[in-house]
Amino acid sequence: MAGSGVIEGPLSKWTNVMKGWQYRWFVLDEASGLLSYYTSKEKMMRGSRRGCVRLKGAIIGIDDEDDSTFTLSVDQKTFHFQARDGDEREKWIQGLENSILRHSADHQVKGLVPVATEAEFEYKLAETDAYLQLMIEQVKSLETRIDACEDESTRERYNVIKVTAENMIEAIKHAIVMLQISKESLKGPVMNGSMHESILTNDADYDYFGSGKIAGSSNFRRNRVIGIKPSVQTLSPDEESLPQTDTVMPERSYSSSEDEDFYDAEDFKSASSTPQKGSTPDSSPSTEEAIVQPQVIASDDDYYDELYDELDKENLGSLESHGSVIAHLLSQVRIGMDLTKVVLPTFILERRSLLEMYADFFAHPDLFLKIPELPTPRERMIQLVRWYLSAFHAGRNSEIAKKPYNPILGETFSCFWKMPGAENNNEQTDGPVPWASKDNLSFIAEQVSHHPPISAFYAEHFNKKISLDGYIWTKSKFLGLSIGVHMIGQGVISVIDHDEEYTITFPNGYGRSILTVPWIELGGKCTLGCAKTGYNATVEFHTKINGEAAEQIPFYGGKKHKVTAEIFEPNEKKPIVSIDGEWNGIMYAKYSTGMNEVFVDTKKMPIMKKLVKPTDQQTEFESRRLWKEVTYNLKNKFIEEATNHKQRLEQRQRNEAKERKEKGLKVETKCFHEEGEHWVYDRPLLKRVRNSPSSTL
């Protein structure tokens, strides 16, 4: 395998495109510090090199739980290799370490100090955050296991592990925040020179991890090595296994074809203004990427509202002009605290209320209204899942993730949709939107609680005899470089003519990269089911660091915005339909019959524009009128004025809460009430139909 400082032999490499390990013939020349690879030994003899890895400044990664794989991180890429067994891997590792140390020794003699680039810093920070999120998920799984454990002594042992893990998580969170602060401090003063004040808490036990090695605290051994200047070297004539055509040292590690790339999907984004070879659509969001906006269909009697009908086109550059979000967040945030207590900087707010965002669940009302038209429970269940998977993309219409206004207690939002081709008669309904007709889909939402923050919403189509009654309690947590928003609640869809009720749950939201330019992803497993028919479905929104992606670390991260779903018949474990794709892109379905189809294509499906009363015709507590001044000033970039109006609304809410407490009064809701643990609409369509004199239900 080796000779004269040269090691050659077979290894497998991971490819992102092919999604698997590919056999290749590798040659390591310790003298030149170059690892070359070929599609076969014969191609190596002919000098047909497929790619190479420069070992200058490389970092070797070893998985202690897998004795055959290892990684090389260099030139802003991470390469993944697999040997036949542990002994073979050790031979390669020794050769690689010798080559790396040989050149780093030259560097040390010159007294040069390695300095990490900002891109390297960001990459490592993101990688650390990925492991942090994985660990948080593992602790959640451990808590579930503890709850199910009946043996007291075993529970105690699990609890010791849990406490240790939680301490470690808190320490990592604090470390991530402080690293980000350190980076920001190099750019200029943060928080008027007091950036380190009110940041740290006593929650993290640093001393616990301060001395000694914690067994099992890391699955990876990382050896940071010092780089050397690029050099051009040739091999001696007797080293015939390395063809002369390969002896020139390339400027960067490379792979010669797109389908041969096997470094991380999360390669550095800021290393170059031009796309790096091997970049994929899975890369983190870039404000330079054009977001394809679907067609919007408006009714003939719609009117234009410039405050709401113009898309928010603020990009990275305009966001950074306000200063880093970190300066605003870190002055308030405590690790693990409830973010409902944090006031976000006004410039990061989206120009609409959260109540209005929930109306975007019906951006494709035609899919929702088709459910009761289908003749069988099977078809209705499949159509319900089709609508559900289309319901989330329209809520994000900005290139960067922004937060909608936190609704004020008692705030309401109402709207309706006119369906193309429908009769659209003028016969008004007695439903939630009195000015809508029975041929319209109408919607109303109300903020029914402030602590905890709960929004209730209801939609119905009178003539189709279908309604949705739901509520969501948003619970936010600070997760290091991310914000997690747990969407606690449910929706109940009533298909009245078939006497069916479908219960659905909602995915969690995650704001990633919150200390720089935030972007959003959905995560979590959701359920949809009908108790009467027995048909049910599971939908899982995959984050880049959960599920399959977590299992692939250190192949860091799966595909962004991935969603999978399975639909089941009653009492069956084998799905009748399997769906996968992107919740804000295209989703494909595979049926048990063998048929395949595009299930949902959010890029091509037109969005039906909701109809909202003009602001001057709305009541005081309707969303658009309530937030009018904030929205106007945000649109015109009058940030200070927007902040002042926002604070006045919030202070009025606090004053009203104080007055109710002093007088012993309870909050009186307008349209919804509590039933047990759930919030429901006061006058749902099902109740009105049953109470109708002509009802046959």
Secondary structure as UniProt FT lines:
FT   STRAND          2..3
FT   TURN            4..5
FT   STRAND          6..15
FT   TURN            16..19
FT   STRAND          20..29
FT   TURN            30..33
FT   STRAND          34..38
FT   HELIX           41..45
FT   TURN            46..47
FT   STRAND          51..54
FT   TURN            56..57
FT   STRAND          59..63
FT   TURN            64..65
FT   STRAND          69..74
FT   TURN            75..76
FT   STRAND          77..82
FT   HELIX           86..109
FT   TURN            110..111
FT   HELIX           118..148
FT   HELIX           152..185
FT   TURN            186..187
FT   TURN            191..199
FT   HELIX           207..209
FT   TURN            215..216
FT   STRAND          220..223
FT   TURN            237..238
FT   TURN            240..241
FT   HELIX           244..246
FT   STRAND          254..255
FT   HELIX           258..260
FT   TURN            265..266
FT   TURN            277..278
FT   TURN            281..282
FT   TURN            287..288
FT   STRAND          296..297
FT   TURN            300..301
FT   HELIX           306..309
FT   HELIX           316..320
FT   TURN            321..322
FT   HELIX           325..329
FT   TURN            330..332
FT   TURN            335..336
FT   HELIX           339..341
FT   HELIX           346..348
FT   STRAND          349..353
FT   HELIX           354..359
FT   HELIX           360..362
FT   HELIX           365..369
FT   HELIX           371..373
FT   HELIX           377..389
FT   HELIX           393..395
FT   STRAND          403..405
FT   TURN            409..410
FT   STRAND          412..417
FT   TURN            420..421
FT   TURN            434..435
FT   TURN            438..439
FT   STRAND          441..449
FT   TURN            450..453
FT   STRAND          454..461
FT   TURN            462..465
FT   STRAND          466..478
FT   STRAND          483..495
FT   HELIX           496..498
FT   STRAND          500..504
FT   STRAND          508..512
FT   TURN            514..515
FT   STRAND          519..530
FT   TURN            531..533
FT   STRAND          536..542
FT   TURN            544..545
FT   HELIX           547..552
FT   TURN            553..554
FT   TURN            560..561
FT   STRAND          562..568
FT   TURN            570..571
FT   STRAND          577..582
FT   TURN            583..584
FT   STRAND          586..591
FT   TURN            592..593
FT   STRAND          596..601
FT   TURN            602..604
FT   STRAND          607..608
FT   HELIX           615..617
FT   TURN            620..621
FT   HELIX           623..626
FT   HELIX           628..635
FT   TURN            636..637
FT   HELIX           639..663
FT   STRAND          672..675
FT   TURN            676..677
FT   STRAND          678..681
FT   HELIX           685..690
FT   TURN            693..694
//
